[in-house]
Amino acid sequence: MQRFEGRVAVITGGGSGIGLATARRLASEGAKVVIADVDASSGKAAADEVDGEFIATDVTNEAQVEALFQTTVDRFGSLDVAFNNAGISPPEDDSILTTGLEAWKRVQEVNLTSVYLCCKYAIPHMQRQGKGSIVNTASFVAVMGAATSQISYTASKGGVLSMTRELGVQFAREGIRVNALCPGPVNTPLLQELFAKDPERAARRLVHVPLGRFAEPTEIAAAVAFLASDDASFITASQFLVDGGISGAYVTPL
């Protein structure tokens, strides 16, 4: 399939994990991919791999985010897909009883404010074109609660989901679709690092996945490619769960 032939996609957090897998997937379907990442080494390597472009970007910096999308349009002529995916889940973000205000604010800035900024500066380019697709990375925790909490992460993803829904409605008649991807736990360096420090927490999560395993980044990338493509032309303002059945489970199979 070449669903993205002649189209330009910006991926934040594109240097690793879901972002990198999605860069590979979209490029394989013909997209010109712009990788935005705060890590220049991994970001440039990802861009080189997919014959794309790397733009160093701190997604919490308004001027840098504005420049990311403007530079993309200046160089490549359009902005067809914005996958606003950058996020963090630091170990100091834990129970509300132990998570400090500094950790709370940092996670909100990277996970929620960055999506606000990316949408704010991507949408005007899409308005001028009369079309575009935005996919924001939320999480299955935006629709469920967990006793092993990461309180700021959970709250930030709930915010991403609500904001996505509103933007999807607001800009629908301008040809701009906005959807929230809600992955379950994914086998990425972020998750591996978190669970290496707390195997018991990992075990408590895994038992709730009906499919019996965590997702692979390529499986999440496939969902992004669908949402961003014309195959999803009647889907907007949605929460798109790719969670191995977690949100539908009362009891998991033996």
N, C-alpha and C positions, 0 to 999 in steps of 0.2 A: 504494500500500500504506500502511496505517496500523498497522503492527505494534507501534508503541509508544504507541498511544492510551491515555491515562491513566497512563502510566509516567513515572518520574522518573530521569534519567540525570545522573551527575556525570562531567565530563571534566576531567582535569588537563592542564595545558598546552593549554588550549582556545582560547587567543587567536590561534594561528597554526598553519600547517602541517597536519599530520594531525589535530590536535585540532580546529581550526576547521572543516575539511572534514567531520569526523565530527559536530560540533555541527549543522552545516547539514543533514546527512543524517538524523540522528535526529529533529531538529525537523520536517523535512519529512514524517516518518512518524508524527508525533503526539506525540513525547516532550516533556516539560518538561525543559529542559536547564539544568543548573547548570554554569557555567564557573568553573573554578579556575585561576588563573594568578598568577605573581609580578609580571607586568607589568599594572598597573591599566588603562593606556590601551587596550591591545589586548584585554585580557580583557573590559572593559566594552563595548567596541565589538562584540565577538563576541556577548556576551549580548544586547545591544540588537538586533542583527541577527536573532537567532533567537527574539526575544521570551522570553528566558530570564532567568536570574539570575546575577550575577557575585559571587563570593566571593574576595577577595584571599587567596591562600594561598601560603606558602613550603612546598613539599612536604617539605622536610627538617626542618621544625619540627613536633615531635610534637603540641604543643598546638593548633597551627593546623590540622593534618590532622584531629585528633579533632573540632574545632569545625566543620570543613567538612561532615562527614557528619552530625553532630548537628543543625546548623543546617538542612541540607537536609531532614531528616526532620521537624524541628519546623515548617518552613514549608510543606512540600508533602505530608507524610503518609507518604511511603515512600521507599525507595531500591531501585530496580529494576535499575539498570545502573551499574556503576563502570568507567569506562574510564581506567585508570591509565597515562597516556601521557606525562607530563612527562619530559623528558630533555635532556641536553646532550652536545655532542661538540666540545670546545674544541681548537684547534690544538696546544696544548701537550701534549695526550694523543697520543703518537706511539709510536715503538718503545720497548720496555721498557728499552733501553739509554740513552735520552735523556729519558724521562718521569720527572719528579720526583715525590716522595712527596706533595707538596701537590696536584698535579694529579690523581694517582691517587685520593686520598681524596675530592676534590671530586666527581669523576665518579661514584664509588661512592655517595656520599651522595645525589646528585640522581637517578641512574638506578636504583639498587638499593634503598637504604634507604628512599627515598620510596615505592616499590612495597610494601615490607614494611609501612610505616606505613599506607598507604591500605588495604591488605587487612586489616590488624589492626583498623582502625576502621570499615570498611565491613561486614565479615562479621557482627558482632553484630546489626546492624540487619536484615540479610537473614535471619539465624537466627530472629528474632522474627516475620518475615513468613512464613517457611517457603519462601522462594524468592529468587532473585536471580541475576544474571549479572555476572561480573567478567571483563574483558578487560585483560590486561597487555601493554604494548608491549615485546616483546623485539626480536629482529632475526635476519635470516638469518646474521649472523656468530656467533650462538649455536650454530650447527651446522656452521660451516665455519671454516677458518683463512685468514688473509690475510697476504701478505708485506708489504703496505703497512699496517702495523698501527696501530690505535688501542687500545693494550693494555688500558687501564682500561675503555674503552667495551665492548670485546669481552668482557672478564671480567664486567662488570656485566650484560650482556645474557644471558650464560650463567647467571648467578645468577637473573635474572628467570625464565628458562625452567624451571630446576630447582625454584624455589619455587612457580611456577604449577602444575607437575605435582603436587607434593605437596599443595597446597591443594585442587586439583581432586579428588584422591582422598579427602582427609580429610573434605571437606564435601559429597560427592556425595549422600549419603543424607539430607541436610537440604535438598535442593532447590536447592543453590547450585552453579552451574557456574563453573569458573575455567579460562580458556584463555589461551594466549600467542600473540599476533599476532607473526609474524616477517616484517616487510617487507624487501624488498630496498631498494636506494637509491631514495629518493623525491625528486622535484623540489620541495623545500621551501626556505625561506630558510636553514635550517641547512646543508643540503647545498650550496646555491649559495655560501654564504660560505666553506665549507671548500674547495670546488673552485676558487673564484676565486683563492684563495691558492696553489693547487697544481694547475694544469691537467693536468700530467703524471699526477698521481695519479688525476684524474678519468678520463682516457683509459684508464689501465690497468684501471680498474673497468668502464667501459662495454663494453669488448671482451668481457667475460665474460657479458653479459646476452643470452641467446638471442633475446629479443624485440627487442633492438637499441636500447633506450631505457630511461630511468629511469621509475619509476612516477609517476603523478600522485596528489596527495593524495586526490582523489575516489575513486580505485580502492582505496586502502587503507580509506577510510571505508566503502565498500560491504562490505568484508570484516568490519569491526567491526560494522556493522549486522546482518550475517548471524549472527555469533557471539553477539551480544547478544540476538538475537530467539529466539522459540520455534521458528523454522525449524531452529535448531541444538540442539534440546532433548535430543538424545542425544550431544552433543559436550561433553566436559569433559576436563580434564587434557591437552589436546592442544597440539601446536606447529603452528600454522596458517601455513604458508608462503605468502606473496604476494610472490614474488621474481622474476617474469618468467622462471623456469626456471633461475636461477643454480645452485641447489643440486642440480639434476639434470643439469647439463651437464659433459661431459668435453671436448668440442670444440664450439664454437658454430658455427652455420651461416654460410656465406659471404654 
